[in-house]
Each structure stands twice: as structure tokens, then as C-alpha cells.
């Protein structure tokens, strides 16, 4: 009996030893990145960078930008050709690709994704505002299926930046099956072909993605990607220090010395294709507020009244340069001969008096609630501007809303003055001079041009620049446009910021794009 007991005990110990030697399952590798919250999860129905960051990791387009550049390369299309007149583009599609819901990617999906934005009779047209389509894709006359893996896109007129615009999030391909099943709620559960699959979105807290095991490209190096919502830049840095997140965007310039001296952190930075600005609503006449911005003297007075150099020096603290043009100086077509408005409160008062406002006036100043790459702390910047305006007799209470509401209301023209900015989606002056300052973009309710600035000369320049393939001519046209815009002063151009991202030292592989895109498929985390 004792012998049997000993054998049983030894057997149990042996089994235990075997269990102890059994390889443990690898722990999922999770990267948590702190940022602002998304507004929408439909890639064609967003205009803000916080939403776009999420989209960039779920979806693919026909083409994309090469890593860290604005050069276009194949994505879901393997090749393409264009007709001699530049009006017909034929794309040959990648075969064997599946959406995250298991359905096949094909020409039908491409036609669905683009036509739902263009065709007012499309059954899914009603589910979006499609602002970017009108801003950047209005030249597309139709998208047609040639066969299962070939599509033809016909333009109504030549459009020089066409291929670059096709690398944008607006042209990402969505699952028609997912859309059909969920209708207007389809993009609360976004389904693309990209490196990460959507898991959940808890508004105000986080968006969770997971690795797509069937991704057609190189598999992501992390298993889970969580975008943690932390709107305040200093709070993001604190979360990074505590180890709650592994990366943050847009650190507070005040925190940069601490960040740069921390041996456990790394800072990625480069000049950005962006501009932060104050737009003056040339249409607005709000009851109880005077907003006489239709008068160019008033707009010029605002430009003289604001001490941009002081704002950049004391609030941006070396992370930006003063802007004198809407185009960033790193972009071709930048006109360096333009002479900026100097800081001159006396000149501002003189112009206000000429315009009939010797004692100034009362208006309002809207400020964004979130950090952006072109404006890390909008409320602080608004407060500095408010003081400068007060010094010349202009009373401008600061107004703010949640991010989605702020965008909706400024597109609808409900502000008198508003702080906004732009990180370029494609490296072409068209993306600012047309998208933000053309009369075509000044439609109440979907305005990219939130100054509601309408200059027929600017429009003529944009139309000519879009339709010519002569690069030198395009440069000349955009240089002319910058002179006109400077004289008309619909904005106060404030700053061109550097892109700044902070990661733990053990994070590698993340690449900054000039367009400000965040793509995490090549990002890895080394074991501690």
C-alpha cells in the first residue's frame, strides 16, 4: 500500500514538473498612446487629425505615402495609368486581400467607397457630410468597375494633385458588407483592410485596436494599440512618466526640458507641413456682438495688434516659427518676399479709427479645446491674443466647445473669430490655398474656409494651378496668391510648428510623416 502511494506521489510530482517546463504563452504586446479623442470613425466623414490618426491604422487606400515622405507608392492598387489628357485613371487592384470582416476586397468595394461620397442618389450618401470630397475630390466625375480587380476613375477636368489626394484618408476603402449591415451606424464599427482591427471606442476614454492576423502586408509588431484620451498635454506627460502610456503627442513646451533630460524617454521631431491661424469671419454679424470683419482695415488692424513673435517665443518656446504666409516655408511655392505685419498697436488703432471704430468694438474669440500639432495650448494662446486685442480697444471673450461641436460650429460660421489650423494632407499648395481660402470652400455648414473669404482672383489662380502640369507656372501662381491673401488679411497667420512625439526609450520603428500621419504597423516595443 505504501509502495503504491509513493508511486502515485512521484507520478504527481513528475506531472507537476512537466507542467512547470511547459512553455508559457507569450504575453500580448500592447502600446498605449495618449492623444485627444476622435470625433468620427468614418474615414471619409472626418476632418480632424485625432480621428484621422485612428483611421490611418484601420484602413488602406489605393495608394499611400512612402514611409516618412509625401512620395506616392502602391497600396491596395498595385499599378495605375492615366490617359493622355489626364482625365481617366485606371487602377489595377491587389488580389487576395480581405476586409477585417472576412469579405473580399475588390473593385466593387472601391466603387462603393468613392461613389457614396460623390453620388447624391447613392443609398449611403445620406449618412455623411463628406466635406473633404467637396474640398479635394470635386473633380472626380465617376468611379467605375472595369472588372473585379480593375477600376476606372474619370475626372471632369485635369487636376494636378490628383494622385496625392488619393493617398488621403478620404479615399480609404471601407467594407460594403459592413456598411450594408449597420447602415448609418456602420462606422461605429469600422471595417477596413489595414494592419489593425477595430475593437472598441469608449468616447472620452480610449479607442482600442488589435493586430490584423490576416493583413496582406508585413504583420504589425505589436498585438494591441490603444489610443488613450488625455486632452491636456501636461497630463499626458505625467501619464508617460507613470508608465501608464508609452507615447504621447504634442507635449507642452514647458515640459520639454524635463522630457529631453529623462534618459528613459526619446523625442522625435521634424518641421511640420502645418499652419496655426486666427480666422476672422467676414460673413458674421452675431446679435450682441459686432464683427466688422468685412472691412479689410479691421482685419489688417487685428494683424498689427497681435504680438506673434511674443506668442511664439513665450508659448511655443522654440517649437515653432512665426508664420507670415498660410503656406509653410518648407513647401514648394512659398513666397518669402511677402513682408509680414509688424506688431504695432498704434497702427492697429489708427486703422480701427479709419474704419469707424475709434473706441474699438466687442466681438468673440473661439479657442479649440484640444492640443493640435499647430497649436499645443490653444487656450493660453487665445488668452494672449485676447490681451493684445484689449490693448487696442477690442473686447473679445473666449468661447470654447468640445472638439466635435467646435468643428461643426466653425464650419457653420457661428464664430466671429476662431483659432484653427491645418496639417497638410498632401504636399501641394492646393491643400491650403484652395481648401482653406477659396470661395468654393466657404459654404456655410461645411466650410474649410472658416474666414468665409471670397476673392475671385484667388479662385481663378486656384483653377489655373489645378489644371496645369507646368510646375514653374504653378509656383508662380501660388506666389501671386500669397501676396493677395496677405493684403486681404482674412487670417492672422500665427505659427508653423514642429512635429513632436515622445516615446519611451524601448519603443522603436515609429516614423514621422510630413503630413502628420501616425502609423503604428512598424512600431515595436523591446522587452524590459
Rosetta blueprint (number, residue, H / E / L):
1 X L
2 X H
3 X H
4 X H
5 X H
6 X H
7 X H
8 X H
9 X H
10 X H
11 X H
12 X H
13 X H
14 X H
15 X H
16 X H
17 X H
18 X H
19 X H
20 X H
21 X H
22 X L
23 X L
24 X L
25 X L
26 X L
27 X L
28 X L
29 X L
30 X E
31 X E
32 X E
33 X E
34 X E
35 X E
36 X L
37 X L
38 X L
39 X L
40 X L
41 X L
42 X L
43 X L
44 X L
45 X L
46 X L
47 X L
48 X L
49 X H
50 X H
51 X H
52 X H
53 X H
54 X H
55 X H
56 X H
57 X H
58 X H
59 X L
60 X L
61 X L
62 X L
63 X E
64 X E
65 X E
66 X L
67 X L
68 X L
69 X L
70 X L
71 X L
72 X E
73 X E
74 X E
75 X L
76 X L
77 X E
78 X E
79 X E
80 X E
81 X E
82 X E
83 X L
84 X L
85 X L
86 X L
87 X L
88 X E
89 X E
90 X E
91 X E
92 X E
93 X E
94 X L
95 X L
96 X L
97 X L
98 X E
99 X L
100 X L
101 X L
102 X L
103 X L
104 X E
105 X L
106 X L
107 X H
108 X H
109 X H
110 X H
111 X H
112 X H
113 X H
114 X H
115 X H
116 X H
117 X H
118 X H
119 X L
120 X L
121 X L
122 X L
123 X L
124 X L
125 X H
126 X H
127 X H
128 X L
129 X L
130 X L
131 X H
132 X H
133 X H
134 X H
135 X H
136 X H
137 X L
138 X L
139 X L
140 X E
141 X E
142 X E
143 X E
144 X E
145 X E
146 X E
147 X E
148 X L
149 X L
150 X E
151 X E
152 X E
153 X E
154 X E
155 X E
156 X L
157 X L
158 X L
159 X L
160 X L
161 X L
162 X H
163 X H
164 X H
165 X H
166 X L
167 X L
168 X L
169 X H
170 X H
171 X H
172 X L
173 X L
174 X L
175 X L
176 X H
177 X H
178 X H
179 X H
180 X H
181 X H
182 X H
183 X H
184 X H
185 X H
186 X H
187 X H
188 X H
189 X H
190 X L
191 X L
192 X L
193 X L
194 X L
195 X L
196 X E
197 X E
198 X E
199 X E
200 X E
201 X E
202 X E
203 X L
204 X L
205 X L
206 X E
207 X E
208 X E
209 X E
210 X E
211 X E
212 X L
213 X L
214 X L
215 X L
216 X L
217 X L
218 X L
219 X L
220 X L
221 X L
222 X L
223 X L
224 X E
225 X E
226 X E
227 X E
228 X E
229 X E
230 X L
231 X L
232 X L
233 X H
234 X H
235 X H
236 X H
237 X H
238 X H
239 X H
240 X H
241 X H
242 X H
243 X L
244 X L
245 X L
246 X L
247 X E
248 X E
249 X E
250 X L
251 X L
252 X L
253 X H
254 X H
255 X H
256 X H
257 X H
258 X H
259 X H
260 X H
261 X H
262 X L
263 X L
264 X L
265 X E
266 X E
267 X E
268 X E
269 X E
270 X E
271 X E
272 X L
273 X L
274 X E
275 X E
276 X E
277 X E
278 X E
279 X E
280 X E
281 X L
282 X L
283 X L
284 X L
285 X L
286 X L
287 X L
288 X L
289 X L
290 X L
291 X L
292 X L
293 X L
294 X L
295 X L
296 X H
297 X H
298 X H
299 X H
300 X H
301 X H
302 X H
303 X H
304 X H
305 X H
306 X L
307 X L
308 X H
309 X H
310 X H
311 X H
312 X H
313 X H
314 X H
315 X H
316 X H
317 X L
318 X L
319 X L
320 X E
321 X E
322 X E
323 X L
324 X L
325 X L
326 X L
327 X L
328 X L
329 X L
330 X L
331 X L
332 X L
333 X L
334 X L
335 X L
336 X L
337 X L
338 X L
339 X L
340 X L
341 X L
342 X L
343 X L
344 X L
345 X H
346 X H
347 X H
348 X H
349 X H
350 X H
351 X H
352 X H
353 X H
354 X H
355 X L
356 X L
357 X L
358 X L
359 X L
360 X L
361 X E
362 X E
363 X E
364 X E
365 X E
366 X E
367 X L
368 X L
369 X L
370 X L
371 X L
372 X E
373 X L
374 X L
375 X E
376 X L
377 X L
378 X H
379 X H
380 X H
381 X H
382 X H
383 X H
384 X H
385 X H
386 X H
387 X H
388 X H
389 X H
390 X H
391 X L
392 X L
393 X L
394 X E
395 X E
396 X E
397 X E
398 X E
399 X E
400 X L
401 X L
402 X L
403 X H
404 X H
405 X H
406 X H
407 X H
408 X H
409 X H
410 X H
411 X H
412 X L
413 X L
414 X L
415 X L
416 X L
417 X E
418 X E
419 X E
420 X E
421 X E
422 X E
423 X E
424 X L
425 X L
426 X L
427 X L
428 X L
429 X L
430 X H
431 X H
432 X H
433 X H
434 X L
435 X L
436 X L
437 X L
438 X L
439 X H
440 X H
441 X H
442 X L
443 X L
444 X L
445 X L
446 X L
447 X L
448 X L
449 X L
450 X L
451 X L
452 X L
453 X L
454 X L
455 X L
456 X H
457 X H
458 X H
459 X H
460 X H
461 X H
462 X H
463 X H
464 X H
465 X H
466 X H
467 X H
468 X L
469 X L
470 X L
471 X H
472 X H
473 X H
474 X H
475 X H
476 X H
477 X H
478 X H
479 X H
480 X H
481 X H
482 X H
483 X H
484 X H
485 X H
486 X H
487 X H
488 X H
489 X L
490 X L
491 X E
492 X E
493 X E
494 X E
495 X E
496 X E
497 X E
498 X E
499 X E
500 X E
501 X E
502 X E
503 X E
504 X E
505 X L
506 X L
507 X E
508 X E
509 X L
510 X L
511 X L
512 X L
513 X L
514 X L
515 X L
516 X L
517 X L
518 X L
519 X L
520 X L
521 X L
522 X L
523 X L
524 X E
525 X E
526 X L
527 X L
528 X L
